[in-house]
Amino acid sequence: MNKRVEKQVVIIGGGLGGLAAAIRMQHAGHSAILLEKRHQLGGRASVFTEKGYTFDTGPTIITPPFLINELFEFAGKDVADYVELVKVSPKYRLYFSDGTFMDYGDYEDNIEQIEKFNPQDVEGYTKFLKAAKPIYELGFEQLGSMPFETIWSMAKLAPAGIRYRAYRSVYGMVSAYLKDPRLRIAMSFNPLFIGGNPFTATSIYTLITYIEEKHGVWWARGGTHKLVEAMERLFKELGGEYYLNSEVDLIEVADSNRVKGVTTTDGKSYAADIVISNADVANTYMKLLDRKVFRKRNADGRYKRAKYSMSLFMTYFGVEKQYPDMVHHSIVFGPRYKELLDDIFKKKIVPDDFSTYLHIPTRTDPELAPPGCETMYACTPVANLDSGTDWKSKKEEFSNHILSTLDRRVLPGLLDNLAVKRTFTPADYETELNSYKGAGFQLQPLLMQSGYFRPHNRSRDVKGLYLVGAGTHPGAGVPSVIMSADLTTQMIFDDLEKGL
């Protein structure tokens, strides 16, 4: 990395990817300024408190934790001095619509659970993990930190893709090893955590299951916002600056097609040699750049044609009752699986049935609620704004439907003890987080939207413009956005060494 010539770096957006990039650039000897639209850092990983209940608003699962450790080590710090990461067990409790449930945990625990569901699937589960291991080693350990700058870099992977049958879907690969329909659901739902449909996401994304198998599921003590606060503190200690309530509305580009700064909606300008956008990738190209910079292609057309992830309907609620038999992370599956996903991803409708991720952080951290109470949220996948749903009129009815279903199925007495309720809809994703189409995870993780075919970490249109976050390589999810910051900043350091 080049520390001899300090560069002025502006980072747009204070999500986990933007913060990680800001830390790396500041520690490398450059002057980093981070601009965040909202009143707090974290992006989707923000926080709010109401009546003594503390709610993380977004991601709550950290895996693998060593990526967080590496970020702090890069800056010469020990992550343990900033935030405590604790392992959660079981990883999830999976509630199926037939009334059964599975505590998905470590390998031996899962073998015991699978034996009860279908003894013949014990061998299949073992074979599935064996098949997923080399996919994890290739897709995560090797390719996750490798830039795909040319089509040839992608073409070199064709033999491995054929060998691992990447043309199959995640569900297709799982079904080749497991026969019980509940176990097929249990081993295939994970792509939803990064905005993917298990029936269309390439089987490369079975690596998510193997990551959790190898590294476990972890939680930041006190909530994900404690990780954000830790990164904020580190950035400030390194001398970095950030400004809240500072929404960028233009990336300024010189006649040479090189960035020269940004302007915010309140009219302030910030000069920059390098701009790193942690903003939504579609909006970065379609709203923050003047059309004249796209000399050889139609950026609007590309991003309008892309396939975007589903959105999320978030219901945050506090309960004046405890549920000691519940676990930290649960998935409550509805009566339909493929058909529901078809409604969400293909038909773009909001049906009456649903599946939801139920987060109860007070099972690990009781202090996140008043004594004798629980803090919870239900994260429900729904169609993005292509559905045309009027969420302003629908949100109350839909949130009540979710809560009444949870009351009936897994949280008896919930409605009678409800103390706090707040919702965040796909429309809010668009207005609050500047998310194109209100998508929860930007682009879907499809084969033709991965690697070289995903928006590049280094802009092909504007010199000095780089991307981090869910919309670029390697993709969505806490580990991927942290990895994107590592990959992107290393590209910047390499470019500076070459004098680019």
HELIX and SHEET records of a PDB file:
HELIX    1   1 LEU A   16  HIS A   27  1                                  12    
HELIX    2   2 PHE A   66  PHE A   74  1                                   9    
HELIX    3   3 VAL A   79  ASP A   81  5                                   3    
HELIX    4   4 TYR A  107  PHE A  117  1                                  11    
HELIX    5   5 ASP A  121  TYR A  136  1                                  16    
HELIX    6   6 GLU A  137  GLN A  142  3                                   6    
HELIX    7   7 LEU A  143  SER A  145  5                                   3    
HELIX    8   8 ILE A  151  ALA A  155  1                                   5    
HELIX    9   9 ALA A  158  ARG A  163  1                                   6    
HELIX   10  10 VAL A  170  SER A  175  1                                   6    
HELIX   11  11 PRO A  181  ALA A  186  1                                   6    
HELIX   12  12 ASN A  190  ILE A  194  5                                   5    
HELIX   13  13 SER A  203  THR A  206  5                                   4    
HELIX   14  14 LEU A  207  HIS A  215  1                                   9    
HELIX   15  15 THR A  224  GLU A  237  1                                  14    
HELIX   16  16 VAL A  281  MET A  286  1                                   6    
HELIX   17  17 ARG A  291  VAL A  293  5                                   3    
HELIX   18  18 ALA A  299  ARG A  305  1                                   7    
HELIX   19  19 LYS A  338  ASP A  342  1                                   5    
HELIX   20  20 ASP A  343  LYS A  347  3                                   5    
HELIX   21  21 PRO A  361  ARG A  363  5                                   3    
HELIX   22  22 PRO A  366  LEU A  368  5                                   3    
HELIX   23  23 LEU A  385  SER A  387  5                                   3    
HELIX   24  24 TRP A  391  ARG A  409  1                                  19    
HELIX   25  25 LEU A  415  ASN A  417  5                                   3    
HELIX   26  26 PRO A  426  LEU A  433  1                                   8    
HELIX   27  27 TYR A  436  GLY A  438  5                                   3    
HELIX   28  28 LEU A  447  GLN A  449  5                                   3    
HELIX   29  29 GLY A  451  PHE A  453  5                                   3    
HELIX   30  30 VAL A  478  GLU A  497  1                                  20    
SHEET    1   A 5 GLU A 241  TYR A 243  0                                        
SHEET    2   A 5 SER A  31  LEU A  35  1                                        
SHEET    3   A 5 GLN A   8  ILE A  12  1                                        
SHEET    4   A 5 ILE A 274  SER A 277  1                                        
SHEET    5   A 5 LEU A 465  LEU A 467  1                                        
SHEET    1   B 2 VAL A  47  GLU A  50  0                                        
SHEET    2   B 2 TYR A  53  ASP A  56 -1                                        
SHEET    1   C 2 LEU A  85  LYS A  87  0                                        
SHEET    2   C 2 TRP A 218  ALA A 220 -1                                        
SHEET    1   D 7 PHE A 101  TYR A 104  0                                        
SHEET    2   D 7 TYR A  92  TYR A  95 -1                                        
SHEET    3   D 7 HIS A 329  VAL A 332  1                                        
SHEET    4   D 7 THR A 356  HIS A 359 -1                                        
SHEET    5   D 7 GLU A 374  VAL A 382 -1                                        
SHEET    6   D 7 SER A 311  VAL A 319 -1                                        
SHEET    7   D 7 LEU A 418  PHE A 424 -1                                        
SHEET    1   E 3 VAL A 248  VAL A 253  0                                        
SHEET    2   E 3 VAL A 259  THR A 264 -1                                        
SHEET    3   E 3 SER A 269  ALA A 271 -1                                        
END                                                                             
